[in-house]
């Protein structure tokens, strides 16, 4: 059974257990609000901390949130275009009009199933902290009161939230509301940028390419039974192979029937190339590889640190971008979309437009997720 289906069964069982626990013990007695497929824990303990931070450098927070509005609008247009164009590709592929297999435009973030467990857990925690803290700080910097701060779980998606006082929100200006709505994704983008700079500027210079690692081997290839997963390829026919680019360059010029003498960390092996599946005139070895590195710094420290930074970058950028999808009533992008539409249209027409976009948005998400189940 596919790991995705196993995970879905686990999710259903989890929520059935939570429902039974709530029936027997009433979770609200313990400060937990159970709403079918949503768990909420609210507290006022962090309100003073957020208030204190917001009072320091109000001009900086004002500039930060103005840039955030610009980034949010660009992100809204960009993510809508990406999901729409990918949905078209999925539909054309499923109907047989184009041959490439469809790629999922939106995937499930399930630690340990679809993403590495500890790296993604740390990345998700960072996403939640910076996203909601930014909402709260910008809200207070714009004199919008907060009711509570809390943690949430929606299906399998963990979350955090800052709950502003609704009356205070409505009394604030449209610009202030848009600043608050865009602040979360702005924080995610800034965090992603910081992680990227650290990877490129601090981690990568400490790594030296040192051969390529064999990750998997096709059982019908000439390398099967000769090479092993985990082997580090260092030379081929006397040519040093220090990077994946070296390897791809060498294989690009190879022909079917060529004999390769491959030097690895486990010894030297001879392999005869077969025909490439997509180009009969090219040689094919049938292995999947990844870059191997050495460093003067302990790799036991450097590799986990690099992995954590990568997933902080990846999750912050992608979740921050998806959050800007103009899906009314649910995502921050939808709230910003509402404020923009309200400028030009009456309340009745604005609601109609939002409902239409909500329907379109849900359809796009469903179509983009479909390839995950194929």
VOBA-1610 file (N, C-alpha, C; in pm, whole numbers, padded with zeros to 5 digits, always signed):
BEGIN
Unk+00085-00119+00000Unk+00000+00000+00000Unk+00088+00125+00000Unk+00049+00226-00076Unk+00125+00350-00085Unk+00135+00419+00051Unk+00252+00479+00082Unk+00268+00552+00208Unk+00164+00663+00226Unk+00121+00723+00113Unk+00020+00828+00121Unk-00111+00772+00177Unk-00152+00654+00126Unk-00277+00593+00173Unk-00266+00548+00318Unk-00149+00496+00356Unk-00128+00457+00496Unk-00139+00580+00586Unk-00079+00691+00540Unk-00086+00815+00618Unk-00231+00864+00630Unk-00307+00854+00521Unk-00448+00898+00525Unk-00530+00814+00623Unk-00506+00685+00625Unk-00576+00597+00720Unk-00539+00637+00863Unk-00409+00664+00885Unk-00364+00708+01017Unk-00428+00838+01060Unk-00444+00931+00965Unk-00505+01061+00995Unk-00651+01043+01036Unk-00724+00959+00961Unk-00865+00934+00993Unk-00879+00873+01132Unk-00795+00774+01163Unk-00799+00709+01294Unk-00767+00808+01406Unk-00669+00896+01380Unk-00631+00996+01480Unk-00749+01085+01518Unk-00821+01134+01414Unk-00932+01226+01442Unk-01051+01154+01505Unk-01068+01026+01473Unk-01173+00949+01540Unk-01142+00932+01689Unk-01014+00909+01719Unk-00972+00896+01859Unk-00991+01028+01933Unk-00953+01140+01868Unk-00969+01272+01930Unk-01116+01300+01959Unk-01203+01262+01863Unk-01347+01283+01882Unk-01397+01205+02003Unk-01349+01083+02018Unk-01392+01001+02132Unk-01338+01058+02264Unk-01212+01104+02263Unk-01153+01164+02383Unk-01232+01290+02423Unk-01271+01371+02323Unk-01348+01492+02352Unk-01486+01456+02409Unk-01547+01348+02356Unk-01679+01307+02406Unk-01671+01263+02553Unk-01561+01196+02586Unk-01551+01142+02722Unk-01500+01243+02825Unk-01406+01327+02781Unk-01339+01413+02879Unk-01361+01563+02857Unk-01426+01603+02747Unk-01453+01743+02715Unk-01322+01824+02716Unk-01257+01828+02602Unk-01127+01893+02589Unk-01130+02041+02624Unk-01247+02105+02610Unk-01256+02249+02642Unk-01226+02274+02790Unk-01242+02174+02874Unk-01209+02189+03017Unk-01059+02206+03038Unk-00981+02168+02936Unk-00836+02177+02945Unk-00781+02287+02853Unk-00868+02376+02809Unk-00826+02489+02726Unk-00807+02455+02580Unk-00859+02339+02537Unk-00845+02297+02398Unk-00982+02298+02331Unk-00990+02367+02218Unk-01115+02378+02144Unk-01114+02278+02029Unk-01205+02181+02030Unk-01214+02079+01926Unk-01329+02114+01831Unk-01295+02130+01701Unk-01396+02170+01602Unk-01397+02073+01484Unk-01424+01947+01511Unk-01437+01846+01406Unk-01304+01797+01353Unk-01237+01877+01271Unk-01104+01842+01219Unk-01002+01952+01253Unk-01036+02032+01354Unk-00948+02140+01397Unk-00933+02136+01549Unk-00810+02144+01595Unk-00781+02158+01738Unk-00718+02294+01761Unk-00765+02367+01861Unk-00713+02499+01892Unk-00676+02508+02041Unk-00558+02561+02068Unk-00519+02590+02206Unk-00485+02738+02214Unk-00558+02812+02300Unk-00542+02957+02309Unk-00483+02997+02444Unk-00400+03104+02441Unk-00343+03157+02564Unk-00314+03306+02546Unk-00308+03378+02658Unk-00274+03520+02654Unk-00133+03545+02708Unk-00058+03437+02733Unk+00073+03448+02797Unk+00175+03525+02714Unk+00161+03521+02579Unk+00262+03583+02493Unk+00222+03723+02446Unk+00106+03770+02487Unk+00060+03902+02441Unk+00155+04015+02481Unk+00204+04010+02604Unk+00293+04116+02652Unk+00425+04117+02577Unk+00479+03999+02545Unk+00604+03990+02470Unk+00587+04051+02331Unk+00479+04016+02262Unk+00453+04072+02129Unk+00435+04222+02137Unk+00365+04269+02238Unk+00343+04412+02255Unk+00474+04486+02276Unk+00563+04427+02355Unk+00693+04488+02383Unk+00778+04500+02257Unk+00780+04394+02176Unk+00860+04396+02052Unk+00805+04498+01954Unk+00672+04509+01945Unk+00611+04600+01848Unk+00640+04746+01878Unk+00664+04778+02006Unk+00689+04917+02046Unk+00830+04962+02009Unk+00918+04866+01983Unk+01056+04898+01948Unk+01070+04909+01796Unk+01104+05026+01749Unk+01124+05046+01606Unk+00997+05045+01525Unk+00899+05125+01564Unk+00772+05128+01489Unk+00793+05167+01342Unk+00890+05256+01316Unk+00916+05296+01177Unk+00968+05178+01095Unk+01051+05096+01160Unk+01104+04979+01090Unk+00991+04881+01059Unk+00903+04859+01156Unk+00790+04768+01135Unk+00695+04823+01028Unk+00682+04955+01022Unk+00596+05016+00920Unk+00652+04992+00781Unk+00784+05014+00764Unk+00848+04990+00635Unk+00842+04841+00599Unk+00868+04758+00697Unk+00865+04612+00679Unk+00728+04567+00628Unk+00622+04619+00688Unk+00487+04577+00650Unk+00444+04635+00516Unk+00494+04754+00481Unk+00464+04810+00349Unk+00529+04726+00239Unk+00654+04687+00262Unk+00721+04598+00166Unk+00646+04465+00159Unk+00594+04422+00275Unk+00518+04297+00280Unk+00394+04301+00193Unk+00327+04415+00187Unk+00208+04426+00100Unk+00247+04408-00046Unk+00357+04474-00086Unk+00404+04460-00224Unk+00442+04316-00256Unk+00515+04252-00163Unk+00554+04112-00183Unk+00431+04022-00189Unk+00330+04054-00108Unk+00208+03973-00104Unk+00132+03979-00236Unk+00120+04099-00292Unk+00048+04114-00419Unk+00120+04038-00530Unk+00253+04052-00535Unk+00331+03978-00635Unk+00315+03827-00613Unk+00321+03786-00486Unk+00306+03644-00453Unk+00170+03590-00490Unk+00063+03670-00468Unk-00073+03628-00503Unk-00083+03599-00652Unk-00034+03692-00732Unk-00040+03675-00878Unk+00045+03555-00920Unk+00165+03545-00862Unk+00257+03439-00899Unk+00205+03300-00866Unk+00156+03281-00743Unk+00110+03148-00703Unk-00018+03109-00776Unk-00105+03206-00805Unk-00226+03176-00883Unk-00187+03129-01023Unk-00092+03198-01085Unk-00047+03159-01219Unk+00015+03019-01218Unk+00100+02992-01118Unk+00167+02863-01111Unk+00067+02748-01094Unk-00030+02764-01002Unk-00128+02658-00980Unk-00224+02643-01098Unk-00260+02755-01159Unk-00349+02749-01275Unk-00281+02679-01392Unk-00156+02719-01423Unk-00086+02659-01537Unk-00057+02511-01511Unk-00026+02475-01386Unk+00000+02334-01356Unk-00130+02253-01362Unk-00242+02314-01322Unk-00371+02246-01331Unk-00405+02214-01476Unk-00376+02308-01565Unk-00400+02284-01708Unk-00314+02167-01756Unk-00188+02163-01714Unk-00097+02054-01752Unk-00149+01920-01701Unk-00197+01918-01575Unk-00251+01795-01517Unk-00371+01745-01597Unk-00463+01836-01630Unk-00583+01799-01704Unk-00547+01745-01843Unk-00456+01815-01913Unk-00414+01772-02048Unk-00345+01636-02041Unk-00266+01614-01936Unk-00196+01487-01921Unk-00292+01373-01892Unk-00389+01398-01804Unk-00485+01294-01768Unk-00578+01258-01884Unk-00601+01354-01972Unk-00687+01327-02088Unk-00607+01272-02206Unk-00475+01259-02189Unk-00391+01200-02292Unk-00349+01294-02403Unk-00376+01423-02388Unk-00341+01519-02493Unk-00192+01553-02492Unk-00127+01536-02377Unk+00018+01550-02370Unk+00073+01428-02299Unk+00198+01391-02329Unk+00253+01266-02277Unk+00326+01274-02143Unk+00388+01388-02107Unk+00461+01387-01980Unk+00367+01358-01863Unk+00410+01279-01765Unk+00325+01254-01648Unk+00302+01382-01569Unk+00184+01401-01513Unk+00155+01525-01441Unk+00234+01533-01311Unk+00274+01653-01276Unk+00343+01677-01149Unk+00247+01745-01052Unk+00256+01706-00925Unk+00168+01768-00825Unk+00212+01911-00800Unk+00118+02004-00814Unk+00150+02145-00788Unk+00146+02176-00640Unk+00070+02094-00565Unk+00061+02109-00420Unk+00078+01970-00359Unk+00164+01958-00262Unk+00189+01828-00201Unk+00156+01829-00053Unk+00150+01708+00005Unk+00125+01694+00147Unk+00257+01703+00224Unk+00257+01780+00331Unk+00374+01786+00418Unk+00346+01696+00537Unk+00393+01571+00526Unk+00374+01474+00633Unk+00512+01430+00680Unk+00559+01483+00792Unk+00694+01448+00841Unk+00713+01297+00853Unk+00824+01250+00795Unk+00854+01108+00800Unk+00792+01027+00688Unk+00698+01089+00612Unk+00635+01020+00500Unk+00668+01089+00369Unk+00633+01216+00357Unk+00662+01289+00233Unk+00784+01380+00246Unk+00825+01408+00368Unk+00943+01492+00392Unk+01021+01432+00509Unk+01155+01456+00516Unk+01234+01403+00626Unk+01178+01447+00762Unk+01173+01356+00858Unk+01101+01382+00982Unk+01157+01499+01062Unk+01279+01487+01116Unk+01330+01590+01207Unk+01357+01722+01136Unk+01413+01716+01015Unk+01439+01839+00941Unk+01310+01917+00918Unk+01205+01846+00876Unk+01079+01914+00845Unk+01008+01960+00972Unk+01019+01884+01081Unk+00959+01926+01208Unk+01019+02060+01252Unk+01152+02069+01247Unk+01219+02194+01284Unk+01178+02306+01189Unk+01174+02274+01059Unk+01134+02374+00960Unk+00994+02425+00982Unk+00899+02335+01012Unk+00760+02374+01036Unk+00748+02460+01160Unk+00821+02425+01265Unk+00819+02506+01389Unk+00866+02648+01360Unk+00974+02661+01282Unk+01025+02794+01246Unk+00921+02869+01163Unk+00859+02800+01067Unk+00754+02862+00985Unk+00645+02922+01072Unk+00596+02843+01168Unk+00484+02886+01252Unk+00523+03003+01341Unk+00641+02994+01404Unk+00682+03098+01498Unk+00696+03233+01427Unk+00774+03236+01316Unk+00799+03364+01250Unk+00672+03418+01185Unk+00589+03328+01130Unk+00467+03372+01060Unk+00370+03439+01156Unk+00338+03371+01265Unk+00238+03426+01357Unk+00293+03540+01443Unk+00421+03531+01479Unk+00481+03642+01554Unk+00479+03770+01471Unk+00504+03757+01341Unk+00502+03873+01252Unk+00362+03932+01243Unk+00259+03846+01232Unk+00121+03895+01233Unk+00094+03978+01359Unk+00133+03922+01473Unk+00105+03987+01601Unk+00180+04117+01620Unk+00307+04118+01584Unk+00391+04237+01601Unk+00339+04351+01514Unk+00309+04320+01388Unk+00260+04424+01295Unk+00122+04473+01339Unk+00039+04382+01392Unk-00093+04422+01442Unk-00078+04522+01556Unk+00006+04493+01651Unk+00024+04584+01765Unk+00092+04714+01721Unk+00184+04706+01623Unk+00249+04826+01573Unk+00148+04919+01506Unk+00035+04860+01460Unk-00073+04939+01400Unk-00189+04959+01497Unk-00161+04937+01626Unk-00256+04962+01735Unk-00383+04877+01725Unk-00366+04754+01675Unk-00475+04657+01673Unk-00457+04565+01793Unk-00560+04552+01876Unk-00552+04472+01998Unk-00552+04323+01966Unk-00486+04245+02053Unk-00482+04100+02039Unk-00563+04035+02151Unk-00636+03930+02117Unk-00712+03856+02219Unk-00630+03741+02274Unk-00566+03665+02185Unk-00490+03549+02231Unk-00389+03506+02125Unk-00299+03418+02168Unk-00203+03352+02080Unk-00222+03203+02103Unk-00203+03121+02000Unk-00225+02979+02023Unk-00168+02889+01917Unk-00188+02760+01937Unk-00145+02656+01844Unk-00269+02590+01785Unk-00254+02538+01663Unk-00367+02476+01595Unk-00322+02352+01519Unk-00417+02264+01495Unk-00394+02148+01409Unk-00516+02134+01319Unk-00494+02148+01187Unk-00600+02133+01089Unk-00570+02009+01004Unk-00649+01904+01021Unk-00621+01774+00959Unk-00483+01725+01001Unk-00380+01742+00915Unk-00244+01705+00954Unk-00152+01826+00956Unk-00211+01942+00931Unk-00128+02062+00917Unk-00121+02134+01051Unk-00003+02132+01115Unk+00009+02207+01241Unk+00012+02355+01211Unk-00029+02434+01304Unk-00030+02578+01284Unk-00022+02653+01414Unk-00003+02779+01401Unk-00006+02869+01516Unk-00089+02989+01472Unk-00139+03065+01565Unk-00222+03178+01526Unk-00213+03289+01630Unk-00234+03408+01580Unk-00251+03524+01665Unk-00394+03571+01642Unk-00472+03577+01746Unk-00613+03613+01734Unk-00634+03760+01770Unk-00649+03844+01669Unk-00673+03986+01697Unk-00815+04009+01744Unk-00835+04119+01814Unk-00969+04158+01854Unk-01044+04206+01730Unk-01154+04138+01698Unk-01224+04165+01573Unk-01275+04309+01564Unk-01323+04362+01675Unk-01372+04499+01675Unk-01258+04596+01646Unk-01141+04568+01704Unk-01024+04652+01681Unk-00979+04644+01536Unk-00989+04525+01477Unk-00952+04507+01336Unk-01042+04591+01246Unk-01173+04584+01271Unk-01269+04656+01187Unk-01255+04807+01199Unk-01212+04854+01314Unk-01193+04998+01334Unk-01064+05049+01269Unk-00971+04959+01240Unk-00844+05000+01180Unk-00864+05032+01032Unk-00766+05099+00973Unk-00775+05137+00832Unk-00753+05014+00743Unk-00796+05026+00618Unk-00775+04917+00522Unk-00626+04888+00505Unk-00544+04994+00502Unk-00400+04975+00487Unk-00343+04897+00605Unk-00388+04929+00726Unk-00339+04858+00845Unk-00375+04710+00839Unk-00497+04681+00796Unk-00540+04540+00786Unk-00455+04466+00683Unk-00427+04531+00570Unk-00347+04465+00468Unk-00204+04443+00516Unk-00153+04536+00597Unk-00020+04518+00656Unk-00015+04393+00743Unk-00119+04377+00824Unk-00125+04262+00916Unk-00138+04132+00837Unk-00226+04128+00738Unk-00250+04006+00661Unk-00125+03962+00585Unk-00049+04058+00534Unk+00069+04024+00454Unk+00193+03997+00539Unk+00188+04031+00668Unk+00306+04021+00754Unk+00355+03878+00771Unk+00263+03780+00776Unk+00302+03642+00798Unk+00391+03588+00688Unk+00345+03601+00564Unk+00423+03551+00451Unk+00551+03632+00433Unk+00546+03761+00465Unk+00667+03843+00458Unk+00774+03786+00551Unk+00735+03748+00671Unk+00829+03689+00766Unk+00885+03557+00713Unk+00800+03477+00649Unk+00846+03350+00591Unk+00948+03373+00480Unk+00924+03474+00396Unk+01017+03504+00287Unk+01151+03554+00341Unk+01145+03639+00442Unk+01268+03691+00503Unk+01348+03576+00566Unk+01277+03486+00635Unk+01343+03372+00698Unk+01404+03280+00592Unk+01331+03258+00483Unk+01384+03176+00373Unk+01509+03239+00314Unk+01509+03371+00299Unk+01625+03441+00245Unk+01745+03427+00339Unk+01723+03442+00469Unk+01832+03427+00566Unk+01890+03286+00560Unk+01803+03184+00554Unk+01849+03046+00547Unk+01928+03022+00419Unk+01881+03078+00306Unk+01950+03063+00177Unk+02089+03126+00183Unk+02096+03246+00239Unk+02226+03314+00250Unk+02323+03234+00337Unk+02273+03177+00445Unk+02358+03096+00533Unk+02408+02970+00461Unk+02321+02908+00382Unk+02362+02789+00307Unk+02471+02824+00206Unk+02444+02930+00127Unk+02536+02968+00020Unk+02664+03031+00075Unk+02648+03117+00177Unk+02763+03193+00226Unk+02843+03127+00336Unk+02778+03040+00415Unk+02848+02981+00529Unk+02869+02830+00517Unk+02771+02757+00468Unk+02781+02612+00460Unk+02855+02565+00336Unk+02812+02612+00217Unk+02871+02564+00092Unk+03022+02586+00082Unk+03076+02701+00127Unk+03221+02718+00119Unk+03300+02617+00201Unk+03237+02554+00298Unk+03305+02456+00382Unk+03302+02316+00321Unk+03226+02299+00212Unk+03211+02169+00149Unk+03293+02159+00022Unk+03364+02048+00006Unk+03443+02023-00114Unk+03386+01902-00186Unk+03343+01917-00314Unk+03292+01801-00389Unk+03397+01691-00392Unk+03356+01569-00361Unk+03451+01457-00353Unk+03384+01330-00403Unk+03361+01323-00533Unk+03297+01205-00590Unk+03147+01212-00581Unk+03082+01109-00635Unk+02936+01103-00632Unk+02894+00972-00566Unk+02784+00979-00491Unk+02734+00861-00420Unk+02624+00793-00499Unk+02629+00660-00505Unk+02526+00582-00571Unk+02408+00569-00475Unk+02292+00624-00515Unk+02173+00621-00429Unk+02084+00501-00458Unk+02070+00464-00586Unk+01991+00347-00622Unk+02039+00294-00757Unk+02005+00167-00785Unk+02051+00100-00907Unk+01934+00025-00970Unk+01913+00045-01099Unk+01806-00028-01169Unk+01845-00175-01182Unk+01749-00264-01153Unk+01783-00407-01154Unk+01803-00464-01294Unk+01774-00384-01398Unk+01796-00430-01536Unk+01922-00368-01597Unk+01994-00287-01521Unk+02110-00218-01575Unk+02237-00301-01559Unk+02340-00259-01635Unk+02467-00329-01627Unk+02536-00311-01493Unk+02495-00208-01417Unk+02559-00183-01287Unk+02500-00269-01176Unk+02384-00331-01204Unk+02316-00410-01100Unk+02398-00534-01064Unk+02419-00554-00935Unk+02499-00667-00889Unk+02647-00640-00887Unk+02686-00523-00938Unk+02828-00486-00939Unk+02851-00368-00844Unk+02785-00256-00874Unk+02789-00145-00780Unk+02687-00167-00668Unk+02704-00095-00558Unk+02611-00105-00446Unk+02568+00034-00403Unk+02448+00042-00346Unk+02404+00170-00290Unk+02501+00215-00182Unk+02541+00341-00189Unk+02637+00394-00092Unk+02778+00401-00146Unk+02804+00335-00260Unk+02937+00344-00320Unk+02967+00489-00360Unk+03091+00530-00344Unk+03135+00663-00387Unk+03221+00648-00511Unk+03170+00696-00625Unk+03245+00690-00751Unk+03345+00805-00755Unk+03473+00769-00777Unk+03579+00871-00778Unk+03642+00891-00915Unk+03650+00782-00993Unk+03708+00791-01127Unk+03635+00698-01222Unk+03630+00738-01351Unk+03579+00650-01456Unk+03679+00653-01572Unk+03735+00538-01602Unk+03837+00527-01709Unk+03950+00627-01689Unk+03992+00644-01564Unk+04104+00732-01533Unk+04068+00879-01524Unk+03941+00913-01552Unk+03896+01053-01543Unk+03837+01078-01405Unk+03885+01181-01335Unk+03833+01211-01202Unk+03688+01256-01209Unk+03607+01200-01123Unk+03466+01237-01113Unk+03445+01297-00974Unk+03457+01430-00968Unk+03443+01498-00839Unk+03302+01550-00815Unk+03228+01576-00922Unk+03095+01634-00908Unk+02996+01563-01000Unk+02868+01586-00974Unk+02763+01529-01059Unk+02775+01583-01200Unk+02819+01709-01213Unk+02836+01767-01347Unk+02943+01690-01425Unk+03054+01651-01357Unk+03158+01571-01421Unk+03100+01439-01471Unk+03019+01375-01387Unk+02961+01245-01420Unk+02867+01257-01539Unk+02776+01357-01537Unk+02681+01374-01647Unk+02754+01408-01777Unk+02860+01488-01767Unk+02938+01522-01885Unk+03004+01400-01947Unk+03058+01312-01861Unk+03122+01191-01910Unk+03019+01099-01975Unk+02904+01080-01908Unk+02803+00988-01959Unk+02737+01040-02087Unk+02733+01171-02103Unk+02672+01229-02224Unk+02748+01188-02348Unk+02879+01169-02335Unk+02962+01133-02451Unk+02981+00982-02466Unk+02918+00904-02381Unk+02936+00758-02385Unk+02845+00694-02490Unk+02878+00571-02530Unk+02801+00496-02629Unk+02761+00360-02573Unk+02651+00303-02625Unk+02613+00168-02583Unk+02726+00069-02614Unk+02755-00019-02520Unk+02862-00116-02539Unk+02996-00071-02483Unk+03008+00058-02447Unk+03134+00106-02389Unk+03163+00032-02258Unk+03292+00001-02238Unk+03336-00060-02113Unk+03389+00049-02019Unk+03331+00056-01899Unk+03374+00156-01802Unk+03450+00087-01689Unk+03566+00144-01657Unk+03643+00097-01542Unk+03620+00201-01431Unk+03539+00164-01332Unk+03493+00260-01231Unk+03566+00237-01099Unk+03633+00344-01053Unk+03702+00340-00924Unk+03610+00396-00817Unk+03584+00317-00715Unk+03500+00361-00603Unk+03577+00346-00473Unk+03515+00390-00364Unk+03577+00374-00232Unk+03579+00228-00188Unk+03512+00140-00265Unk+03505-00002-00230Unk+03591-00088-00323Unk+03649-00023-00424Unk+03732-00098-00519Unk+03704-00054-00661Unk+03761-00127-00758Unk+03746-00095-00900Unk+03659-00201-00967Unk+03565-00155-01052Unk+03469-00246-01115Unk+03456-00213-01264Unk+03432-00316-01346Unk+03410-00299-01489Unk+03262-00316-01520Unk+03207-00221-01597Unk+03065-00222-01631Unk+03048-00193-01780Unk+02962-00270-01847Unk+02931-00247-01988Unk+02802-00168-01999Unk+02804-00059-02075Unk+02687+00027-02087Unk+02585-00031-02185Unk+02456-00009-02154Unk+02348-00048-02244Unk+02296+00076-02315Unk+02188+00061-02393Unk+02130+00176-02463Unk+02049+00262-02367Unk+02060+00393-02384Unk+01981+00485-02303Unk+01834+00476-02343Unk+01741+00474-02246Unk+01597+00457-02278Unk+01541+00563-02372Unk+01595+00685-02366Unk+01540+00794-02449Unk+01630+00830-02567Unk+01753+00773-02570Unk+01845+00804-02679Unk+01931+00681-02707Unk+01894+00598-02806Unk+01964+00473-02834Unk+02112+00490-02868Unk+02153+00613-02902Unk+02293+00634-02939Unk+02380+00668-02818Unk+02318+00684-02702Unk+02394+00716-02580Unk+02403+00595-02490Unk+02512+00589-02413Unk+02529+00480-02319Unk+02445+00503-02194Unk+02413+00394-02125Unk+02326+00402-02007Unk+02379+00311-01897Unk+02401+00369-01778Unk+02455+00291-01666Unk+02346+00250-01567Unk+02236+00329-01559Unk+02122+00289-01477Unk+02138+00310-01327Unk+02200+00421-01290Unk+02212+00451-01147Unk+02162+00593-01119Unk+02113+00614-00997Unk+02078+00748-00949Unk+02182+00789-00848Unk+02234+00911-00864Unk+02346+00956-00781Unk+02315+01085-00707Unk+02396+01114-00607Unk+02392+01243-00539Unk+02535+01287-00512Unk+02552+01416-00489Unk+02685+01471-00466Unk+02740+01427-00330Unk+02864+01383-00330Unk+02933+01352-00205Unk+03030+01465-00173Unk+03043+01498-00044Unk+03130+01608-00003Unk+03226+01564+00106Unk+03337+01636+00113Unk+03426+01627+00229Unk+03444+01770+00282Unk+03491+01780+00407Unk+03508+01913+00467Unk+03608+01905+00581Unk+03671+02021+00609Unk+03760+02029+00724Unk+03681+02033+00853Unk+03552+02066+00841Unk+03461+02066+00956Unk+03397+01929+00968Unk+03367+01886+01088Unk+03305+01757+01113Unk+03177+01743+01032Unk+03171+01645+00940Unk+03054+01627+00854Unk+02931+01584+00934Unk+02955+01523+01050Unk+02844+01483+01136Unk+02767+01603+01189Unk+02832+01720+01190Unk+02767+01844+01231Unk+02718+01922+01109Unk+02804+01926+01007Unk+02777+02010+00890Unk+02657+01961+00809Unk+02645+01830+00788Unk+02535+01778+00706Unk+02400+01800+00772Unk+02383+01767+00903Unk+02253+01798+00965Unk+02220+01947+00965Unk+02322+02030+00988Unk+02299+02175+00988Unk+02255+02222+00849Unk+02319+02168+00746Unk+02282+02203+00609Unk+02139+02157+00579Unk+02104+02036+00627Unk+01969+01984+00605Unk+01863+02068+00673Unk+01891+02109+00796Unk+01796+02193+00871Unk+01775+02326+00798Unk+01886+02389+00758Unk+01875+02517+00689Unk+01800+02504+00556Unk+01826+02393+00485Unk+01756+02374+00357Unk+01606+02365+00379Unk+01563+02286+00477Unk+01419+02269+00499Unk+01355+02393+00559Unk+01432+02471+00635Unk+01380+02600+00681Unk+01357+02690+00561Unk+01453+02691+00467Unk+01438+02769+00345Unk+01319+02719+00262Unk+01316+02588+00236Unk+01216+02530+00147Unk+01074+02548+00201Unk+01054+02517+00328Unk+00919+02524+00386Unk+00872+02668+00403Unk+00962+02756+00447Unk+00922+02896+00463Unk+00884+02959+00330Unk+00963+02934+00227Unk+00933+02994+00097Unk+00803+02940+00040Unk+00788+02807+00040Unk+00671+02746-00024Unk+00543+02766+00055Unk+00548+02752+00187Unk+00428+02774+00267Unk+00389+02921+00265Unk+00491+03009+00271Unk+00463+03152+00263Unk+00397+03188+00131Unk+00440+03123+00023Unk+00383+03151-00109Unk+00242+03095-00121Unk+00221+02970-00081Unk+00087+02910-00087Unk-00012+02989-00002Unk+00034+03041+00111Unk-00052+03120+00200Unk-00105+03246+00131Unk-00037+03289+00025Unk-00079+03409-00047Unk-00175+03378-00162Unk-00207+03250-00180Unk-00304+03218-00284Unk-00436+03290-00250Unk-00498+03359-00349Unk-00618+03438-00319Unk-00741+03353-00297Unk-00737+03270-00191Unk-00850+03185-00156Unk-00927+03253-00043Unk-01037+03320-00076Unk-01113+03395+00025Unk-01159+03308+00141Unk-01169+03371+00257Unk-01221+03313+00380Unk-01123+03217+00450Unk-01013+03177+00383Unk-00923+03079+00444Unk-00780+03128+00459Unk-00719+03171+00348Unk-00577+03208+00349Unk-00558+03358+00359Unk-00438+03399+00402Unk-00408+03542+00412Unk-00420+03611+00277Unk-00381+03538+00170Unk-00397+03595+00036Unk-00542+03626+00005Unk-00634+03543+00055Unk-00776+03568+00037Unk-00823+03691+00111Unk-00766+03715+00229Unk-00803+03834+00307Unk-00753+03961+00238Unk-00633+03954+00184Unk-00580+04069+00110Unk-00663+04092-00017Unk-00699+03982-00083Unk-00783+03989-00204Unk-00916+04057-00172Unk-00974+04024-00058Unk-01101+04085-00017Unk-01086+04236-00001Unk-00978+04278+00065Unk-00958+04421+00085Unk-00943+04495-00047Unk-00876+04432-00143Unk-00856+04494-00274Unk-00989+04502-00350Unk-01065+04391-00347Unk-01193+04388-00419Unk-01292+04485-00356Unk-01290+04499-00225Unk-01383+04589-00156Unk-01363+04735-00196Unk-01245+04768-00245Unk-01217+04907-00286Unk-01303+04944-00407Unk-01318+04850-00498Unk-01383+04879-00627Unk-01530+04839-00634Unk-01573+04744-00547Unk-01708+04691-00563Unk-01790+04706-00435Unk-01921+04700-00453Unk-02011+04703-00338Unk-01995+04575-00258Unk-02050+04574-00137Unk-02037+04455-00051Unk-02099+04332-00116Unk-02214+04350-00181Unk-02281+04236-00245Unk-02198+04179-00359Unk-02147+04267-00448Unk-02066+04220-00559Unk-01933+04163-00511Unk-01877+04225-00407Unk-01752+04176-00351Unk-01768+04034-00299Unk-01877+04007-00229Unk-01902+03873-00177Unk-01919+03771-00288Unk-01985+03812-00397Unk-02003+03721-00511Unk-01869+03687-00574Unk-01784+03788-00589Unk-01652+03767-00649Unk-01569+03675-00560Unk-01574+03697-00429Unk-01497+03614-00336Unk-01544+03468-00339Unk-01675+03448-00344Unk-01728+03312-00349Unk-01685+03242-00478Unk-01684+03317-00589Unk-01641+03260-00716Unk-01494+03219-00709Unk-01412+03307-00652Unk-01269+03277-00639Unk-01245+03163-00542Unk-01328+03154-00438Unk-01315+03043-00343Unk-01339+02910-00414Unk-01442+02906-00500Unk-01473+02784-00575Unk-01360+02751-00673Unk-01313+02853-00744Unk-01202+02833-00839Unk-01078+02784-00764Unk-01051+02847-00651Unk-00932+02811-00572Unk-00935+02668-00523Unk-01050+02624-00472Unk-01063+02486-00423Unk-01045+02387-00538Unk-01102+02420-00655Unk-01087+02333-00772Unk-00940+02324-00814Unk-00870+02437-00812Unk-00729+02436-00851Unk-00646+02353-00754Unk-00674+02365-00624Unk-00601+02287-00524Unk-00625+02137-00546Unk-00750+02100-00568Unk-00784+01959-00587Unk-00712+01903-00710Unk-00715+01977-00821Unk-00650+01931-00944Unk-00499+01920-00925Unk-00440+02016-00854Unk-00296+02014-00832Unk-00251+01902-00738Unk-00342+01857-00650Unk-00309+01748-00558Unk-00327+01612-00623Unk-00414+01602-00725Unk-00448+01474-00789Unk-00327+01386-00822Unk-00219+01441-00885Unk-00107+01354-00922Unk-00044+01281-00804Unk-00062+01329-00681Unk-00006+01261-00564Unk-00070+01125-00543Unk-00192+01104-00599Unk-00265+00980-00578Unk-00258+00889-00700Unk-00188+00934-00804Unk-00182+00852-00928Unk-00061+00760-00927
//
